[in-house]
Amino acid sequence: MLRAAFTGVVSRSAVRSTAPVARRATMVMGARMYSAGHEDESFESYTERYVKFFDGVEDLFELQRGLNNAFAYDLVPAPSVVESALRASRRVNDYATAVRIFEGVKEKTENEDQYKQYLDELAPVREELGVATKEELNL
């Protein structure tokens, strides 16, 4: 019944091909686009931002996301940031992440003396929270 009404005229726009459509690639040369927002951030504002972030952490995913972001910068986080992150790991009850924070600090410091200074400054917090380093755990 339906075929009898078909006249045989098909418009070009009604035909759909399964072949991929070739599109001209446009390439912009010159200016590169960078993500904006923190280009001129001072160390003090970085420290304040991450201390505030870790003070508000409520779950492990958020803590680990914040640690990845904080350690992605080309600097060693201030001891106040590390302390805030350690307290957040205690709050979400994840001891392994607390140990990993010290591993991150060790990787970011330039030499063993700087790492020892961080350990000395954070010793009261480590004792309070009962967090050992990887070296102390013999891992």
Protein Blocks (a to p, Z undefined) as FASTA:
>chain_A
ZZmmpgoiacfklpccfbdcdddddddehjacddehjlmgcfklmmmmmmmmmmmpcbfk
lmmmmmmmmmmpgcdddfklmmmmmmmmmmnopaklmmmmmmmmmmmpmblklmmmmmmm
mmmmmmmnopacfklnoZZ
